[in-house]
Amino acid sequence: MSSWLVARRHADGSASAWNVANALTVLRILLVPLMAVLLLVDEGQDPWWRLAAAAAFAVAIATDKVDGDLARRHDLVTDFGKLVDPIADKALIGTALVLLSLLGELPWWITLVVLGRELGVTALRFVVIRHGVIPASRGGKLKTVLQSLAIMLYLLPTPELVAGWKPVLALVVMLVAVLVTVVTGLDYVVSAVRLRREGRRERDSRGRAASAAAGGVLADQALDPPHAPRGPGRSGGGGGR
């Protein structure tokens, strides 16, 4: 465990992508198909298989908290983690939403709104990646928490004692999550535009600096032209005739 925590370091001291935080992120991705299989057993009607699917979902969500804490505490933050961590979240949340809609338990419009936002943000990340990486914001984490809570309410079996209010509570929490999802999506658009503008400004600044340096070299050459070479027989002595 300790060898994973310290991880390999690059020459500049930054953490290698091979570390425990990123391993937990990959584990979260691997738990997605497991949750899907468990939920689809008996078309989601068996309470025990459904409970197992909820447990797999809960473990996957827990890794999101743990890997982030480890990365910050042990300086294991990498570009790989910044990029893959939100993708793992989207895969987990998106799969659960689609399956719940396929089972007829969640309105399709909610799933489409959330997936549209997530795919749009992912596309933005790849578009601006040459300018920098957009890390997950606090609003994005709140969105994930609300979505996870709502999905857990949907996944857990519904005892007859709470059959009257549990679906209503799940829907209310999900609607709040959708609202936060849309708002944070707009925030990511603003961040992407700002990052791209800053990247262009920095590139233009480097270009002007390079042009100024090249212009200075040319000016120096113009002020100090090369001496003409001396022809044969023009050295001192008058030719010896």
C-alpha positions as CSV (number, residue, x, y, z in Angstrom):
1,M,0.0,0.0,0.0
2,S,2.8,2.4,0.9
3,S,4.6,1.8,-2.4
4,W,1.4,2.6,-4.2
5,L,1.0,5.8,-2.2
6,V,4.4,7.1,-2.8
7,A,4.2,6.0,-6.5
8,R,6.8,6.6,-9.1
9,R,7.8,10.2,-9.6
10,H,8.8,12.0,-12.8
11,A,12.0,13.9,-13.1
12,D,10.2,17.1,-12.1
13,G,8.8,15.5,-9.0
14,S,5.2,15.1,-10.3
15,A,3.3,11.9,-9.5
16,S,3.2,9.1,-12.0
17,A,-0.2,8.0,-13.3
18,W,0.5,4.6,-11.7
19,N,-0.8,5.2,-8.2
20,V,-3.6,4.0,-5.9
21,A,-5.9,7.0,-6.5
22,N,-6.0,6.3,-10.2
23,A,-6.4,2.5,-9.5
24,L,-9.5,3.3,-7.5
25,T,-10.8,5.3,-10.4
26,V,-10.3,2.4,-12.8
27,L,-12.0,0.1,-10.2
28,R,-15.0,2.4,-10.3
29,I,-15.2,1.9,-14.1
30,L,-15.0,-1.9,-13.7
31,L,-17.9,-1.9,-11.2
32,V,-20.2,-0.3,-13.8
33,P,-20.9,-3.5,-15.8
34,L,-21.2,-5.5,-12.5
35,M,-23.9,-3.1,-11.3
36,A,-25.7,-3.4,-14.6
37,V,-25.8,-7.2,-14.6
38,L,-27.1,-7.3,-11.0
39,L,-29.8,-4.8,-11.7
40,L,-31.1,-6.5,-14.8
41,V,-31.5,-9.9,-13.2
42,D,-35.2,-10.8,-13.3
43,E,-35.9,-7.4,-14.9
44,G,-35.1,-5.7,-11.7
45,Q,-37.9,-7.3,-9.8
46,D,-35.9,-9.5,-7.4
47,P,-35.3,-7.5,-4.2
48,W,-32.1,-9.3,-3.3
49,W,-30.4,-8.9,-6.7
50,R,-31.6,-5.3,-6.6
51,L,-30.0,-4.8,-3.2
52,A,-26.8,-6.3,-4.6
53,A,-26.9,-3.8,-7.5
54,A,-27.4,-1.0,-5.0
55,A,-24.4,-2.2,-3.0
56,A,-22.2,-2.3,-6.1
57,F,-23.3,1.2,-6.9
58,A,-22.5,2.4,-3.3
59,V,-19.0,0.9,-3.4
60,A,-18.3,2.6,-6.7
61,I,-19.5,5.9,-5.4
62,A,-17.4,5.5,-2.3
63,T,-14.2,5.1,-4.5
64,D,-15.0,8.5,-5.9
65,K,-14.6,10.0,-2.4
66,V,-11.6,7.9,-1.4
67,D,-9.5,8.4,-4.6
68,G,-9.9,12.1,-4.5
69,D,-8.9,12.3,-0.8
70,L,-5.8,10.1,-1.4
71,A,-4.8,12.1,-4.5
72,R,-4.9,15.4,-2.6
73,R,-3.4,14.1,0.7
74,H,-0.4,12.3,-0.9
75,D,0.1,14.6,-3.9
76,L,-1.0,12.0,-6.4
77,V,-3.0,14.4,-8.6
78,T,-2.3,13.7,-12.3
79,D,-3.7,14.8,-15.6
80,F,-4.8,11.2,-16.1
81,G,-6.8,11.4,-12.8
82,K,-8.3,14.8,-13.6
83,L,-9.5,13.5,-17.0
84,V,-10.6,9.9,-16.2
85,D,-12.2,10.6,-12.8
86,P,-15.2,12.6,-14.1
87,I,-15.5,10.1,-17.0
88,A,-15.8,7.2,-14.5
89,D,-18.5,9.2,-12.7
90,K,-20.4,9.8,-15.9
91,A,-20.1,6.1,-16.9
92,L,-21.5,5.0,-13.5
93,I,-24.3,7.5,-13.3
94,G,-25.2,7.3,-17.0
95,T,-25.5,3.5,-16.9
96,A,-27.7,3.5,-13.8
97,L,-30.0,6.2,-15.3
98,V,-30.4,4.4,-18.7
99,L,-31.2,1.1,-16.9
100,L,-33.7,2.7,-14.6
101,S,-35.4,4.2,-17.6
102,L,-35.4,0.9,-19.5
103,L,-37.1,-0.7,-16.5
104,G,-39.7,2.0,-16.7
105,E,-38.9,3.5,-13.3
106,L,-37.4,6.8,-14.4
107,P,-38.7,9.2,-17.0
108,W,-36.6,9.2,-20.1
109,W,-36.5,13.0,-20.4
110,I,-34.5,13.1,-17.1
111,T,-32.0,10.5,-18.4
112,L,-31.6,12.4,-21.8
113,V,-31.1,15.8,-20.1
114,V,-28.4,14.3,-17.8
115,L,-26.7,12.3,-20.5
116,G,-26.8,15.3,-22.8
117,R,-25.1,17.5,-20.2
118,E,-22.5,14.8,-19.4
119,L,-21.6,14.1,-23.0
120,G,-21.4,17.8,-23.8
121,V,-19.0,18.5,-20.9
122,T,-16.9,15.5,-21.9
123,A,-16.6,16.8,-25.4
124,L,-15.7,20.2,-24.1
125,R,-12.9,18.7,-22.1
126,F,-11.4,17.1,-25.2
127,V,-11.8,20.2,-27.3
128,V,-9.9,22.4,-24.8
129,I,-7.4,19.8,-23.6
130,R,-4.6,21.3,-25.6
131,H,-5.1,24.5,-23.6
132,G,-5.4,22.7,-20.2
133,V,-7.5,20.4,-18.2
134,I,-10.8,21.5,-16.6
135,P,-10.9,19.9,-13.2
136,A,-14.1,18.8,-11.5
137,S,-15.7,21.8,-9.8
138,R,-17.4,21.8,-6.4
139,G,-20.7,22.2,-8.2
140,G,-19.9,19.2,-10.2
141,K,-19.3,17.2,-7.0
142,L,-22.6,18.4,-5.6
143,K,-24.3,17.3,-8.7
144,T,-22.7,13.8,-8.4
145,V,-23.8,13.5,-4.8
146,L,-27.4,14.5,-5.6
147,Q,-27.6,12.1,-8.5
148,S,-26.1,9.3,-6.5
149,L,-28.5,9.8,-3.7
150,A,-31.5,9.8,-6.1
151,I,-30.2,6.7,-7.9
152,M,-29.7,4.9,-4.6
153,L,-33.3,5.6,-3.7
154,Y,-34.4,4.2,-7.0
155,L,-32.2,1.1,-6.7
156,L,-33.0,0.1,-3.2
157,P,-36.0,-2.4,-2.9
158,T,-39.2,-0.7,-1.8
159,P,-40.8,-2.3,1.2
160,E,-44.5,-2.0,1.5
161,L,-44.1,0.3,4.5
162,V,-42.6,3.1,2.4
163,A,-44.1,2.2,-0.9
164,G,-46.3,5.4,-0.8
165,W,-43.6,8.0,-0.3
166,K,-40.3,6.5,-1.4
167,P,-40.9,6.9,-5.2
168,V,-42.0,10.5,-4.6
169,L,-38.9,11.3,-2.5
170,A,-36.6,9.7,-5.2
171,L,-38.2,11.8,-7.9
172,V,-37.9,15.0,-5.9
173,V,-34.2,14.4,-5.2
174,M,-33.7,13.5,-8.9
175,L,-35.3,16.8,-10.0
176,V,-33.1,18.8,-7.8
177,A,-30.1,16.9,-9.2
178,V,-31.2,17.7,-12.7
179,L,-31.4,21.4,-11.9
180,V,-27.9,21.4,-10.5
181,T,-26.7,19.3,-13.5
182,V,-27.9,21.9,-15.9
183,V,-26.5,24.8,-13.9
184,T,-23.1,23.2,-13.5
185,G,-23.1,22.3,-17.2
186,L,-23.4,26.0,-18.1
187,D,-20.5,26.7,-15.7
188,Y,-18.3,24.2,-17.5
189,V,-19.1,26.0,-20.8
190,V,-18.0,29.3,-19.3
191,S,-14.8,27.6,-17.9
192,A,-14.0,26.1,-21.3
193,V,-14.4,29.4,-23.1
194,R,-12.2,31.1,-20.5
195,L,-9.5,28.4,-20.7
196,R,-9.5,28.5,-24.5
197,R,-9.3,32.3,-24.5
198,E,-6.4,32.2,-22.1
199,G,-4.6,29.6,-24.1
200,R,-4.9,31.7,-27.3
201,R,-3.7,34.7,-25.4
202,E,-0.7,32.9,-24.1
203,R,0.1,31.5,-27.6
204,D,-0.2,34.9,-29.2
205,S,2.1,36.3,-26.5
206,R,4.7,33.7,-27.2
207,G,4.4,34.4,-30.9
208,R,4.9,38.1,-30.4
209,A,7.9,37.4,-28.2
210,A,9.4,35.1,-30.8
211,S,8.8,37.7,-33.6
212,A,10.4,40.5,-31.4
213,A,13.4,38.3,-30.8
214,A,13.8,37.5,-34.5
215,G,13.4,41.2,-35.4
216,G,16.1,42.1,-32.9
217,V,18.5,39.7,-34.5
218,L,17.8,41.1,-38.0
219,A,18.3,44.7,-36.7
220,D,21.7,43.7,-35.2
221,Q,22.8,42.2,-38.5
222,A,21.7,45.3,-40.4
223,L,23.7,47.6,-38.1
224,D,26.8,45.4,-38.2
225,P,27.3,44.3,-41.9
226,P,29.9,41.7,-42.6
227,H,33.4,43.0,-43.7
228,A,34.2,42.5,-47.4
229,P,37.0,39.9,-47.9
230,R,40.3,41.1,-49.0
231,G,41.3,40.3,-52.6
232,P,44.6,38.6,-53.6
233,G,47.7,40.8,-53.9
234,R,46.3,43.6,-51.8
235,S,48.2,43.0,-48.7
236,G,50.9,45.4,-47.6
237,G,54.1,45.8,-49.6
238,G,52.7,47.1,-52.9
239,G,53.0,43.9,-54.9
240,G,56.9,43.6,-54.8
241,R,57.4,45.2,-58.3
